[in-house]
Each structure stands twice: as structure tokens, then as C-alpha cells.
Amino acid sequence: MKKALFIVDMVNGFVYDGPMSSPNVAAIVPYIVELTKQFRKHKHPVYAFADAHEINSLEFSVYPEHCLIDSHESEVIPEILPLLHKANVVYKSTTNAWHSIYTRLIVDQMIDDGIEEMYVVGCCTDICVLQFVLNLQTYLHDRNVSITVKVIHEAVATYDSPTHDAQTYNEMALNLMKNVGVEII
């Protein structure tokens, strides 16, 4: 079976340091590393999305300043980066990787290559993962392409804050993805 893996925002600024980092996200690193190794071993494509913003990003009106372009925060974490080809890191300037033209080109190539399953892992389940997965699933439906999209429950996480209960938002996002036909495994 032909498979592909998308790793969403496993960058230093969400995993280890910075105003958006979270121990919840750090906890999924070992699972994602092992999964990435398995995909690479079997020569399945692996792509990582990396948040990278200009200093004047409008997103900073919603979230604290984070993951500036060419900063330590915007780098894919050191456990995963050596497992990737440099060309397989897609930088994005918004929460939704779908808005990068490269993302759609990658997905179109996967369709042409006969990929049968697309796996998605990373953070934040209720923001970046959710937005990407909903767009991916509806794009596949629009193209009338039967590719199974799977989100691995143990390999997605979100952050806790006084106004953002991680467990609640994580489960809500997983349910929203399930409701559009995404498999939660």
C-alpha cells in the first residue's frame, strides 16, 4: 500500500521554547520520530510543515509573536529534521498549510503517484492540524479521489491555557475530522 506522512508544525517554537510551546506537544515527539523512521524505511514520502512568520504577521493579533522566519523557533525539531529531505519541509505563514501552493502541488503529485493513505500528525490538533485535514479531505472529495486520510490520535496534541483546555479542544477537533470521513486511529 502506498502511504504518505504529513507532520504539522513540529518546530522548536511549539515543542520546546517560545510563547506557543507546550509540554503536551513535546510528549508526542517520540511517537512522531518512530513513525517518521518507519515511513522513511519503507520509502514512503514524508513532508513537514513549519510555521514561519514575518515580523509584521497579522496572525500576531490572535496569537503571541512566534516562529519568526529564520529563527530557532521556526526550525523543525532536531529529532525529526535529520530524517527529512530539505525539500520536504514546507514553510507556512499561517495556521493552515493548505494555503501554500506547494502543499497542493505535493498532494496533486501524491494523487498522480497513486498514494492510497495519507497520515497526519503534529500540532495543534484544533488549529493547524484541523485546518489542514479539513482542506485535504474536502480537496480529495472535490477531485473525486479515494485516498484515506488518517490522523493518529497519540501523535497529535494541543496546548493548555486558562482559556484553552487541551483535552477538550483535542477531542473536539478529532470529532470534527471524524465527521468528514477522516479515520482517527
C-alpha positions in Angstrom: 0.0 0.0 0.0 1.3 3.5 -0.9 1.3 5.8 2.0 2.4 9.4 2.8 3.0 11.2 6.1 2.4 14.9 6.9 4.0 16.3 10.0 2.3 19.5 11.1 4.3 22.2 13.0 6.7 20.1 15.0 9.0 23.1 15.3 11.0 24.4 18.2 8.6 27.2 18.9 5.7 24.8 19.5 7.6 22.0 21.1 10.5 23.3 23.2 10.7 27.1 23.6 8.8 30.2 22.8 5.4 31.6 23.9 3.5 28.9 22.0 5.5 25.9 23.2 3.7 23.2 25.1 4.7 20.1 27.1 1.7 18.4 25.6 3.3 18.8 22.2 6.7 17.7 23.4 5.1 14.5 24.7 4.2 13.3 21.2 7.8 13.7 19.8 8.9 10.1 20.4 5.9 8.7 18.6 6.3 11.0 15.6 10.1 10.2 15.4 9.4 6.5 15.3 6.6 6.9 12.7 8.8 9.1 10.5 11.6 6.4 10.7 9.2 3.7 9.6 7.9 5.8 6.7 11.4 6.6 5.5 12.5 3.0 5.9 9.7 1.9 3.5 10.4 4.8 1.2 7.0 6.5 1.8 7.0 10.3 1.3 7.3 12.4 4.4 6.6 16.1 4.5 6.8 18.5 7.4 5.0 21.9 7.6 6.9 24.6 9.6 5.4 27.8 10.9 7.5 30.8 9.8 6.2 34.4 10.1 7.3 37.8 9.0 7.7 40.2 11.9 4.5 42.1 11.0 2.3 39.0 10.6 -1.4 39.6 11.2 -1.5 36.3 13.0 0.2 38.0 15.9 -3.1 39.9 16.6 -4.6 36.5 17.5 -1.5 34.6 18.9 1.7 35.9 20.6 4.6 36.6 18.3 6.2 33.2 17.5 8.2 31.3 14.9 9.7 34.2 13.1 11.3 33.4 9.7 14.9 32.1 10.1 14.6 31.9 13.8 15.3 28.9 16.1 11.5 28.7 16.8 10.7 28.1 13.1 13.1 25.2 12.7 11.8 21.6 12.6 12.8 20.0 15.8 16.2 18.3 15.8 14.8 14.8 16.4 12.9 15.0 13.1 14.9 17.3 10.8 17.7 14.7 10.0 15.0 12.3 8.9 13.7 14.7 6.2 15.0 15.8 2.8 15.4 19.6 2.9 12.9 19.9 0.0 10.3 18.1 2.1 10.0 21.0 4.6 7.2 23.4 3.6 7.2 26.7 5.4 3.9 28.4 6.0 3.0 31.8 7.3 -0.5 31.0 8.6 -2.1 28.3 10.7 -3.3 26.4 7.6 -0.7 24.7 5.5 -3.2 24.3 2.7 -2.7 27.9 1.7 0.8 27.2 0.5 0.8 26.4 -3.2 3.5 23.8 -2.5 1.1 21.9 -0.4 -1.4 21.5 -3.2 1.4 20.6 -5.6 2.6 17.9 -3.2 -0.9 16.5 -2.8 -1.5 16.5 -6.6 1.8 14.6 -7.1 0.7 12.1 -4.5 -2.6 11.6 -6.3 -0.7 11.1 -9.5 1.7 8.6 -7.8 -1.2 6.5 -6.5 -0.9 7.2 -2.8 -3.7 5.3 -1.1 -3.4 6.6 2.5 -2.3 9.9 3.9 -1.4 10.1 7.6 -1.3 13.4 9.6 0.4 14.0 12.9 1.6 17.1 14.9 0.2 20.2 16.5 -2.0 21.9 17.2 -4.9 19.4 16.8 -7.6 22.0 17.0 -5.9 24.7 14.9 -3.2 23.8 12.3 -3.9 20.0 12.1 -7.7 20.5 11.9 -7.5 23.2 9.3 -5.1 21.2 7.1 -7.0 18.0 7.4 -10.4 19.5 6.6 -9.0 21.2 3.5 -7.2 18.0 2.5 -10.3 15.8 2.9 -12.6 18.2 1.0 -10.0 18.6 -1.8 -9.8 14.9 -2.2 -13.6 14.8 -2.3 -13.7 17.6 -4.9 -11.2 15.8 -7.1 -13.3 12.6 -6.5 -10.1 10.8 -5.4 -10.4 7.9 -3.0 -7.5 8.3 -0.6 -7.9 7.5 3.0 -6.9 10.3 5.4 -5.8 9.1 8.8 -5.0 11.1 11.9 -3.1 9.3 14.6 -4.7 10.1 18.0 -1.5 9.5 20.0 0.6 11.7 17.6 -1.4 14.9 17.8 -1.6 17.4 20.6 -2.6 20.9 21.5 -1.7 23.4 24.3 -3.2 24.2 27.6 -4.0 27.7 28.7 -6.6 29.4 31.0 -9.0 29.7 28.1 -7.9 26.6 26.2 -8.3 23.2 27.8 -6.1 20.9 25.7 -8.1 17.7 26.3 -11.4 19.3 25.4 -10.1 21.0 22.2 -8.1 18.0 21.2 -11.2 15.7 21.4 -13.4 18.3 19.7 -11.0 18.6 16.8 -10.7 14.8 16.4 -14.5 14.5 16.3 -14.8 17.3 13.7 -12.3 15.5 11.5 -14.1 12.1 12.0 -17.4 13.7 11.0 -16.0 14.5 7.5 -14.7 10.9 7.0 -11.2 11.1 8.3 -10.1 8.0 10.2 -8.9 8.6 13.7 -6.6 5.8 14.7 
